[in-house]
Amino acid sequence: EILTPIAPKLGWEPKEGEPATDKMLRAQVIPLIGAYGHEETVKQALKLFDEFYAGKQYKEEFKGTSALSPDFRSGVFRIAVKARGKSAYDQLVHIYKATTLQEEKTRVLRAFGASEDEDLIKRTLALAMDFDFTRKQDFMYPIFGAVGTDKGLRMSWAFIKENWPKILKEFKGTHMLVRLASITSRFAKEADMKDVAEFFKANEHPGAERKVKQCLESISTNAKWLTRDEKAIAKAVGANSK
């Protein structure tokens, strides 16, 4: 309700002489309302995705005008995966393998996690650790893409805990452990805070000690806020959805 009235004013195409802030806002607002299921936005996003894919516009040798502006690609890729599931996911795998542009590969890796289908989330997490597919330095992109939903966050955290020995072997001494620990700050329940604290107490995490402490503080704050305001938020969201 807040963002939807803005989208028609911005449109999908840039306007001559528009301020730079409109361009930035367009790239944020339109994919966001599409991700939340705005029907017209999803429809247009899928249309552009189909044109982009059918025209092989993800290849470096494509020299025409792309149906899908780079400003929208990340968002549209995510909308496609969320709306179509495995079929769009498989198309993104093809794009990832076919393109030589690292920026495009990064967009795809982040988009993999948009699905709430458990099988696709598992597939995304497995691809993150498949270093024949994903570059080691890109390991976090699929995971960051998956933690945007509660299901994806919980499956990602379970995956990290299960694979911690391998993760340590690959990334000990790097900033990657700090980035991994950072996803736990999204939790908002006391039980999750206890789980995170116990895991990192029992498992070494060199270089990420400060981040873990910060995340535990964030979870505690989130949990207190949720306990205090959960009923009011549920009431407000329920009223606005009618």
Secondary structure, DSSP 8 states (H G I E B T S, - for coil): --STTHHHHH-SS--TT--HHHHHHHHHHHHHHHHTT-HHHHHHHHHHHHHHHHTTTTSTT--S--SS-HHHHHHHHHHHHHHHTHHHHHHHHHHHHH---HHHHHHHHHHGGG---HHHHHHHHHHHH-TTTS-GGGTHHHHHHHTTSHHHHHHHHHHHHHTHHHHHHHHTTSTHHHHHHHGGGG--SHHHHHHHHHHHHHS--TT-HHHHHHHHHHHHHHHHHHHHHHHHHHHHHHHHH-
